Amino acid sequence: MENEGHKNEIPQENRDGGGHSRAPVGPEQQTKQGKPIKAPVQNKDDRYYNMNHENRGMAVILNHRKFRNENLRERIGTDVDRDKLADCLKRLGFEVIIKENLTYKDLKEQIIQIAEMDHSKNDCLLIVILSHGRDYGDIEAYDRKYNINDITGELTSNACPSLAGKPKIFFIQACRGYKFEDGTEMVDGSQCSNVYKVPLAADFLIMYSTVQGNVSFINKLNGSWFIQEVVAELNKNAYKEDLVTLLTFANRRIALDHESNCENLKGKKQVACITSMLTRLIQFLPKESSKDDLSEENKQNELQMNKNA
């Protein structure tokens, strides 16, 4: 149950000569003063996001295992989630950056630094938060709680112009309350260049590991149910379906294939929650650097599935 490192630095090419992060520049971009943004190489009515940029983009994993507050238990098993995600996202072509047990101040500085970078050559941005959580979207940093809006607010289209019109994807493994889900028994019956405005909060996809008010389960050896299934789905089918479809299939397995077996918590269930402000479909396309690795992973998955059949 959720109630129970790697420290890569921001790439040097995104810093100025003095070591500070470099803000995006150019007439096609916008600062908070409100100048028009030139849309990425993307027609207004395209059904899919442009995923043919030079780079996939950054994947930032914020892993919280320990906390200053002694009432918050150490999250045994979170490092399993971290490593599975890092391996999966690297094969998808992401530049993976892992941060461990950040204070709120350091976490916020990291997000602001990312927002000031030039993402014009990237497909998207992906942020993973592995931590304790509370009601109403509150998440625990090392030293205090914060709200997910504290992060997303730094990445809106006016705050981060080079990500305007691009997917900002969040996976959040954390409780959202203290209730347990019993579930309900069911019988298996089957056996262009025109100027257009983009809302500031557009193009975000946030997937929470559980619904509002409920706990989220994590296994000390295997990691959380949520990350297990998201990673499994991405490893197997990342290039076959759009991302929301993949996450829906992962959610089906979270909901149907998992059930708590603790001595005092038998038969408890969990279902993830997807909040989408996307305006198009996200379809990952192979990058040259990731194509061979992921195809090899698919081969291994198929071999394992055949063994289990």
N, C-alpha and C positions, 0 to 999 in steps of 0.2 A: 504494500500500500504506500502511496506517496507520502502519507504522514510519517512514515518511517524516517601532471599536466603538460597539456600542451599550451605554449604561450607564443604563438606566432605574432609577429609585428605587422602593422599596416605596411604594405609594399612601399619601398623607397621611391619608386618611380612616381608615386602619387604625393610626394612631398616636395617642397621648394628647397632652395639651397641651404636654408637655415634649419631644415628638419621639420618645418611645419607643414601641415596638410595644405595642398594647393586647391583653391576654390576653382570651380569651372569658369572658363572665360569664353567670350565669343558672342557675336551678335545674335546667334541662333538660340542663346540660352537666356534664362530669366533669373533675376534676383528677387528678393522680397519686395522690391520697388514696383513690381507688377508689369515689367516689359513683356511683350509677347514672346512665347516660346515657339521655336520652330519644331514641329512634331518630328519624332524619329522617322527614319525611312519607312513610312507607314501611311497607308491611305486611311482616311477617316472611317470608311465603312468596311475595312478589312475584318474578317471573322476571327483571324488568328493574330496574336502578337508576333512581331518580327523577332524571330529567334535565330537569325542568320548573322548576328554581329560577330566581330572578330573573337570576342571572348564570351563565355557563358556568364561570368560575373562573380561576385563575391558571395560566399556562404559563411556567415559568422555564427559560431556556436558559442552561446553564453552558458557555460556549465557551472551550476551552483551545487556543490556537494556539502560545504560547511558554512556555518552562519555564526555571527557574533552572539545572537540571541540563544541562550542555552536551552530555551524551550522548543527550539526548532531542531528536530533530530537530523543527524547526518544522513544524507540521501545515498545510502548504499545501493549500488546498481546504476547510478547515473553515468559513471564512467563507461559502462558497457554501451549505453545509449550514445554517448559522445563518440566512441570509437566506431560503432556501426554506421552512424551518420557520416562521419568524416570519410570513411572508406567509400561509402555509397556516393556521396556528393563529389568526391574527387574523380570517380569514374565517370560521372556525368559532366565533367569538365569544369566544375566550380573551383575557384581559388578558395580553399578552406582556411579560415582563421579561427582559432580556438582561444577563448578567454576563460580563465578559471576564477570563480569566487570573487567577482568584482564587487567593490562597494558601489553604491548608487552613483556617487560622483564620478568614479572611473568609468562606469558603464555608460552614463550619459555623455561623457567626453568622447568615448569610442563612437557612439552613434552620431554625434555632431561631426566628428572627424570624417566618418563615412559619408555623411550628407554633403560635406564640402569637397569631396573628391569628384573627379571627372569620370562618370560612368558611360560616356557617350559610345564607347566601343563594346559595351556589355549588353547582354540580353536582358538581365534582370538582377534583382538582389534577393537573397534568401537569408533570413535570420531565424535561428533556433534558440529557444529559451528553455532550459532544463532547470527547474527550481521548485520550491514550495509555492503555493498560491492560496489566495483567500477569495472571499466573495467580491463581486463587482469588478472583476478584472485585475485585482491587485496581485502583484507578484513580489517575491522576496529577493532582494539583492543581499549581499553579505551582511549589510548593516541596517537595512531598513526596507520597508515595502515601497513599491511604486506601482503606477498604473500603466497598462500597455499603451495608453494614449500618450504617455511621456515619451515613448519611442516613436510611435507612428507619426506623431506631430512634427518630428524633426525630418521626416522623409516625404512630406507632401510635395506636390508638384512645384510650389513656389519656394519651398525650403531647399529642395534638391532638384534643380532644373534638369540635370542630365539624366535623371530617372523619370522625368515626366513622360507619361504615356507608356511606361514599362512596368512589368509586374514587380510588386514588392511582396514577397511571400514570407509568411511567418508560421512556424510550427512551435506550439507552446505546450510543453509537457509539465503540467502543474495542476494541483487541485484547484477547484473553484468554489469550495465550500466544504461542508463536513458530513453531508448526507451520503448514505449508501443506497445503491440501486439494487432492488431484488429482482427485477425483470418480471416477465409474464410468460408462462409456458404456452407454447403453440405446437400444433401438429404439422409436420412436414407434409404438405399436400402433394409434393412432386415426387416425393422420392425423386494619296494625292497632295497637292501643295496648298490647298485652300486653308485659310485660317479658321480654326474652330477652337472653342474654349473647352478646357478639361477641368472638371471639379477638383478641388484640392485633394480630396480624399479618394479620388478614383484610383483604380488599378492596384488596390491592396487585396491580398488573400490571407486570411488569418484562420488557422486551424488549431483549435484548442483540443487537448486530450480528453476533455470531459465537458459535460453540460454545466450551466450555471448552477451552483449550489452543491455539486457533488464532488466526491473525492476522485482521485486518479491513482490507479494501481501501478506498482513497480516491483519487479522481482530482483532480488539481490544478485542472482547469477545471470539472468537473461535480459535484464533491463525492463523498461516499461512496456506494457501491452501496446501502447500508442506508437512508440518509436519502432518496436519490432515489426509491426505490420506496415507502417509507412515505408520503412527501408526495404522490406520484402517486396512490396509492390513496385517501388522505383527500380530495384535491382532487376526485376523480372520483365517489367512492361513499360519502362520509362519512355521508349520511343514508339509505342504502339497506340497509346490513347492520350487525350488531353489530360492535363494535371488534375482538374476537378473530378474527372471520371476515375482516375487512378486513386485519388484520395477517398472517393466514395466506396470503391471496392475494398480499400484498406479498412474503412470504417465498418463495412459489413463483417469483416473478420474480427475486428475488435469487439463488435457487439455480439456476434454469434459463436465465435470459437473460444472465447475466454470467459472464465468464471473463477472467482476466488475460491481457494481451498484452505484458507487459514483456519485454525482450530475454532476461533470465535467468530469467523466471518465467512462461513461457507455459502456458496451460491450467489455471491454478489456480482453484479454486472456493471458494464461501463460502455458508453457510446461517446464518440468524439463529436465535436461541433465545428462546422465550417461556416465562417462569415466571409462573404465575398462582395467586394466592390469592383470586381473585374469588369472590364468592358469588352473583352475578347476572350478567346480560348488560348490557353497556354499549351503549346505542343513542343516538347523538347526535341531538338534535332541533333544528330550526332556531330560532335566536333572531332577534328582529326586526332586530337590528343586523347580522346576518351572512347573512340569508337571500338578499338580492339579490346580494351579492358572490359567494357560492359558486355560485349558480345561473348567474351570468354566466361563472364559471370553467368550470363544466360545459359550457356552450355552446361555449366556446373549445376545450375538450378534444375535444368531439365533432367540431368543424370540423377540428381537426388530425388526428384519427383518420381522418376521411373522406378527407383529403388523402393520408394515408399508405396508405390501403387500395388 
